Amino acid sequence: MDATPEITLTTDKQGVLVSLVIKPRSRANAILGIRARALSVSVTAAPIEGAANAAVLEVLAEALRLPKSRLSLAQGHKSRQKVVRIADITLEDVRSRLSALTLPQKA
């Protein structure tokens, strides 16, 4: 299943922007699927002092097989809705990597 048409992806001068919905304090760190045109990510970390934000970047970097140093939080530092910037990558490459995850769709 090609998941990327359902996920909001945009570009800026610094890279590709991916919309996320975060579930902090979850049982496991995982990519859950697609929810409201965003990638749904669960993390075990609590949203305290940036712990959940750091965990989100780690989970996403591992899932996309990218160094964590190429990912940064562009928006949503204190929100469950976030936008992550992935540097030094093309939009097509991000789509391909997301498609390889075979994500279930969520309402």
VOSE-743705 format. One record per residue: x, y, z of N, C-alpha, C in turn; residue in three letters. Coordinates in steps of 0.001 Angstrom, whole numbers, m for minus. Example, Ala and Ser with C-alpha at 12.3 -4.5 7.8 and 13.67 -1.06 7.14 Angstrom:
<rs>
+---------+---------+---------+---------+---------+---------+---------+---------+---------+------+
|    n.px |    n.py |    n.pz |   ca.px |   ca.py |   ca.pz |    c.px |    c.py |    c.pz | type |
+---------+---------+---------+---------+---------+---------+---------+---------+---------+------+
|   13190 |   m5690 |    7800 |   12300 |   m4500 |    7800 |   13200 |   m3300 |    7800 |  Ala |
|   12850 |   m2250 |    7080 |   13670 |   m1060 |    7140 |   12900 |      30 |    7870 |  Ser |
+---------+---------+---------+---------+---------+---------+---------+---------+---------+------+
</rs>
This chain:
<rs>
+---------+---------+---------+---------+---------+---------+---------+---------+---------+------+
|    n.px |    n.py |    n.pz |   ca.px |   ca.py |   ca.pz |    c.px |    c.py |    c.pz | type |
+---------+---------+---------+---------+---------+---------+---------+---------+---------+------+
|     844 |   m1178 |       0 |       0 |       0 |       0 |     886 |    1236 |       0 |  Met |
|     576 |    2193 |    m842 |    1334 |    3439 |    m889 |     732 |    4408 |     113 |  Asp |
|    1412 |    4609 |    1227 |     879 |    5429 |    2314 |    1056 |    6916 |    2064 |  Ala |
|    2008 |    7323 |    1279 |    2385 |    8723 |    1213 |    1329 |    9661 |     662 |  Thr |
|     425 |    9273 |    m250 |    m561 |   10258 |    m696 |   m1462 |   10744 |     441 |  Pro |
|   m1570 |    9983 |    1514 |   m2418 |   10347 |    2637 |   m1693 |   11217 |    3657 |  Glu |
|    m394 |   11274 |    3603 |     398 |   12038 |    4571 |     771 |   13385 |    3955 |  Ile |
|     594 |   14452 |    4721 |     963 |   15774 |    4228 |    2486 |   15902 |    4217 |  Thr |
|    3033 |   16055 |    3017 |    4470 |   16267 |    2825 |    4645 |   17559 |    2053 |  Leu |
|    5524 |   18422 |    2516 |    5840 |   19656 |    1815 |    7356 |   19844 |    1830 |  Thr |
|    7811 |   20822 |    1090 |    9245 |   21106 |    1077 |    9477 |   22575 |    1410 |  Thr |
|   10661 |   22841 |    1922 |   11134 |   24210 |    2078 |   12600 |   24219 |    1666 |  Asp |
|   13274 |   25322 |    1849 |   14666 |   25428 |    1417 |   15598 |   24489 |    2169 |  Lys |
|   15175 |   24038 |    3354 |   16043 |   23210 |    4191 |   15737 |   21725 |    4125 |  Gln |
|   14634 |   21335 |    3467 |   14343 |   19909 |    3378 |   12879 |   19611 |    3169 |  Gly |
|   12491 |   18407 |    3562 |   11126 |   17932 |    3418 |   10449 |   17973 |    4782 |  Val |
|    9216 |   18455 |    4805 |    8448 |   18570 |    6038 |    7394 |   17471 |    6077 |  Leu |
|    7342 |   16748 |    7204 |    6405 |   15648 |    7385 |    5507 |   15965 |    8575 |  Val |
|    4198 |   15874 |    8376 |    3238 |   16103 |    9462 |    3109 |   14852 |   10314 |  Ser |
|    3083 |   15041 |   11640 |    2983 |   13932 |   12587 |    1907 |   14199 |   13622 |  Leu |
|    1336 |   13120 |   14141 |     473 |   13154 |   15320 |    1145 |   12230 |   16326 |  Val |
|    1384 |   12728 |   17529 |    2171 |   12003 |   18527 |    1294 |   11485 |   19665 |  Ile |
|    1608 |   10273 |   20126 |     966 |    9699 |   21306 |    2055 |    9464 |   22348 |  Lys |
|    2280 |   10441 |   23239 |    3290 |   10254 |   24286 |    2793 |    9289 |   25359 |  Pro |
|    3718 |    8822 |   26178 |    3414 |    7887 |   27275 |    2727 |    6616 |   26781 |  Arg |
|    3128 |    6131 |   25623 |    2568 |    4901 |   25067 |    3339 |    3694 |   25570 |  Ser |
|    2850 |    2527 |   25255 |    3519 |    1292 |   25687 |    4800 |    1012 |   24910 |  Arg |
|    4865 |    1520 |   23669 |    6038 |    1240 |   22833 |    6318 |    2414 |   21909 |  Ala |
|    7553 |    2513 |   21477 |    7931 |    3468 |   20441 |    7625 |    2818 |   19104 |  Asn |
|    6752 |    3447 |   18303 |    6356 |    2821 |   17045 |    5698 |    3819 |   16101 |  Ala |
|    5745 |    3485 |   14827 |    4961 |    4181 |   13814 |    3631 |    3434 |   13762 |  Ile |
|    2532 |    4122 |   14055 |    1234 |    3466 |   14168 |     447 |    3427 |   12863 |  Leu |
|     690 |    4383 |   11992 |     m62 |    4442 |   10745 |    m311 |    5871 |   10343 |  Gly |
|   m1450 |    6075 |    9677 |   m1807 |    7393 |    9173 |   m3073 |    7847 |    9873 |  Ile |
|   m3062 |    9082 |   10339 |   m4225 |    9647 |   11012 |   m4325 |   11119 |   10638 |  Arg |
|   m5459 |   11507 |   10067 |   m5706 |   12910 |    9706 |   m4593 |   13485 |    8834 |  Ala |
|   m4217 |   12755 |    7803 |   m3182 |   13158 |    6840 |   m1811 |   13352 |    7476 |  Arg |
|   m1591 |   12714 |    8613 |    m310 |   12798 |    9312 |     141 |   11401 |    9714 |  Ala |
|    1419 |   11252 |    9875 |    1988 |    9998 |   10346 |    1782 |    9935 |   11854 |  Leu |
|    1179 |    8864 |   12328 |     920 |    8692 |   13755 |    2088 |    7938 |   14384 |  Ser |
|    2669 |    8530 |   15439 |    3845 |    7967 |   16085 |    3587 |    7878 |   17590 |  Val |
|    3854 |    6708 |   18162 |    3763 |    6573 |   19619 |    5166 |    6532 |   20205 |  Ser |
|    5298 |    7139 |   21379 |    6575 |    7116 |   22096 |    6295 |    6854 |   23573 |  Val |
|    7204 |    6165 |   24223 |    7042 |    5861 |   25645 |    7361 |    7067 |   26518 |  Thr |
|    8126 |    7998 |   26004 |    8541 |    9170 |   26778 |    7362 |   10087 |   27089 |  Ala |
|    7448 |   10719 |   28232 |    6454 |   11717 |   28632 |    6788 |   13051 |   27967 |  Ala |
|    5772 |   13880 |   27741 |    6025 |   15186 |   27122 |    6558 |   16200 |   28129 |  Pro |
|    7694 |   15869 |   28709 |    8302 |   16725 |   29723 |    9730 |   17063 |   29295 |  Ile |
|   10041 |   18363 |   29275 |   11389 |   18843 |   28957 |   11941 |   18286 |   27651 |  Glu |
|   11083 |   18124 |   26650 |   11525 |   17708 |   25330 |   11801 |   16230 |   25155 |  Gly |
|   11517 |   15423 |   26176 |   11805 |   13986 |   26084 |   11001 |   13312 |   24978 |  Ala |
|    9723 |   13636 |   24871 |    8893 |   13035 |   23831 |    9336 |   13512 |   22446 |  Ala |
|    9700 |   14771 |   22320 |   10179 |   15295 |   21037 |   11436 |   14556 |   20579 |  Asn |
|   12362 |   14343 |   21484 |   13593 |   13617 |   21146 |   13269 |   12185 |   20749 |  Ala |
|   12344 |   11560 |   21453 |   11962 |   10179 |   21138 |   11304 |   10093 |   19765 |  Ala |
|   10494 |   11076 |   19424 |    9841 |   11108 |   18110 |   10888 |   11133 |   17003 |  Val |
|   11887 |   11985 |   17163 |   12938 |   12077 |   16143 |   13698 |   10760 |   16014 |  Leu |
|   13958 |   10101 |   17130 |   14658 |    8813 |   17099 |   13827 |    7747 |   16394 |  Glu |
|   12549 |    7660 |   16723 |   11665 |    6655 |   16116 |   11565 |    6884 |   14604 |  Val |
|   11362 |    8131 |   14216 |   11216 |    8439 |   12795 |   12517 |    8197 |   12033 |  Leu |
|   13639 |    8589 |   12615 |   14935 |    8363 |   11954 |   15185 |    6874 |   11751 |  Ala |
|   14898 |    6080 |   12755 |   15099 |    4634 |   12644 |   14166 |    4040 |   11590 |  Glu |
|   12910 |    4448 |   11591 |   11941 |    3905 |   10639 |   12306 |    4251 |    9194 |  Ala |
|   12821 |    5460 |    8996 |   13175 |    5898 |    7645 |   14613 |    5562 |    7259 |  Leu |
|   15335 |    4920 |    8182 |   16726 |    4537 |    7949 |   17583 |    5759 |    7586 |  Arg |
|   17486 |    6767 |    8449 |   18236 |    8003 |    8270 |   18949 |    8350 |    9571 |  Leu |
|   20071 |    9068 |    9480 |   20718 |    9527 |   10711 |   19817 |   10539 |   11428 |  Pro |
|   19736 |   10446 |   12725 |   18902 |   11344 |   13519 |   19309 |   12803 |   13311 |  Lys |
|   20570 |   13031 |   13003 |   21068 |   14394 |   12820 |   20412 |   15103 |   11635 |  Ser |
|   19773 |   14370 |   10733 |   19116 |   14981 |    9572 |   17672 |   15381 |    9860 |  Arg |
|   17169 |   15021 |   11038 |   15795 |   15341 |   11405 |   15772 |   16429 |   12470 |  Leu |
|   14821 |   17340 |   12356 |   14634 |   18376 |   13370 |   13155 |   18715 |   13466 |  Ser |
|   12763 |   19203 |   14600 |   11383 |   19591 |   14830 |   11181 |   20998 |   14289 |  Leu |
|   10315 |   21136 |   13291 |   10067 |   22442 |   12676 |    8913 |   23173 |   13339 |  Ala |
|    7897 |   22425 |   13783 |    6723 |   23025 |   14428 |    6181 |   22056 |   15469 |  Gln |
|    5478 |   22605 |   16451 |    4776 |   21780 |   17413 |    5594 |   21324 |   18592 |  Gly |
|    6501 |   22137 |   19053 |    7358 |   21752 |   20177 |    6568 |   21380 |   21422 |  His |
|    5382 |   21963 |   21598 |    4572 |   21681 |   22793 |    3180 |   21192 |   22411 |  Lys |
|    3086 |   20516 |   21283 |    1803 |   20042 |   20778 |    1916 |   18588 |   20341 |  Ser |
|     794 |   17901 |   20284 |     801 |   16524 |   19762 |     859 |   16520 |   18243 |  Arg |
|     467 |   17628 |   17615 |     606 |   17771 |   16175 |    1953 |   18439 |   15915 |  Gln |
|    2792 |   17762 |   15165 |    4149 |   18261 |   14930 |    4474 |   18222 |   13448 |  Lys |
|    5473 |   18981 |   13075 |    6037 |   18919 |   11736 |    7533 |   18712 |   11906 |  Val |
|    8031 |   17637 |   11286 |    9451 |   17322 |   11341 |   10080 |   17659 |    9994 |  Val |
|   11239 |   18310 |   10039 |   12001 |   18618 |    8825 |   13087 |   17558 |    8658 |  Arg |
|   13166 |   17024 |    7445 |   14223 |   16071 |    7108 |   15128 |   16760 |    6100 |  Ile |
|   16373 |   16969 |    6474 |   17327 |   17696 |    5637 |   18032 |   16769 |    4649 |  Ala |
|   18501 |   17363 |    3575 |   19344 |   16682 |    2584 |   18685 |   15436 |    2007 |  Asp |
|   17425 |   15572 |    1589 |   16691 |   14453 |    1006 |   15646 |   15023 |      55 |  Ile |
|   15285 |   14259 |    m945 |   14261 |   14707 |   m1879 |   12881 |   14261 |   m1413 |  Thr |
|   11886 |   14944 |   m1897 |   10504 |   14585 |   m1587 |   10212 |   13161 |   m2060 |  Leu |
|   10722 |   12812 |   m3222 |   10510 |   11471 |   m3763 |   11149 |   10400 |   m2878 |  Glu |
|   12308 |   10685 |   m2337 |   12982 |    9725 |   m1458 |   12192 |    9528 |    m166 |  Asp |
|   11654 |   10612 |     389 |   10837 |   10497 |    1603 |    9589 |    9676 |    1287 |  Val |
|    8935 |    9953 |     176 |    7749 |    9176 |    m220 |    8086 |    7697 |    m337 |  Arg |
|    9194 |    7410 |    m966 |    9609 |    6016 |   m1138 |    9859 |    5338 |     208 |  Ser |
|   10541 |    6019 |    1096 |   10838 |    5448 |    2412 |    9561 |    5254 |    3236 |  Arg |
|    8626 |    6195 |    3152 |    7362 |    6046 |    3861 |    6528 |    4907 |    3270 |  Leu |
|    6529 |    4794 |    1967 |    5787 |    3716 |    1310 |    6309 |    2347 |    1723 |  Ser |
|    7593 |    2246 |    1950 |    8207 |     977 |    2340 |    7785 |     545 |    3742 |  Ala |
|    7212 |    1464 |    4525 |    6792 |    1128 |    5881 |    5498 |     309 |    5921 |  Leu |
|    4716 |     304 |    4823 |    3452 |    m423 |    4745 |    2564 |    m131 |    5951 |  Thr |
|    2125 |    1094 |    6032 |    1371 |    1578 |    7183 |    m121 |    1325 |    7047 |  Leu |
|    m771 |     959 |    8143 |   m2224 |     879 |    8133 |   m2813 |    2292 |    8170 |  Pro |
|   m3970 |    2494 |    7569 |   m4614 |    3796 |    7619 |   m5558 |    3851 |    8802 |  Gln |
|   m5607 |    5011 |    9469 |   m6500 |    5210 |   10615 |   m7433 |    6363 |   10313 |  Lys |
|   m8588 |    6305 |   10868 |   m9588 |    7365 |   10654 |   m9247 |    8618 |   11409 |  Ala |
+---------+---------+---------+---------+---------+---------+---------+---------+---------+------+
</rs>
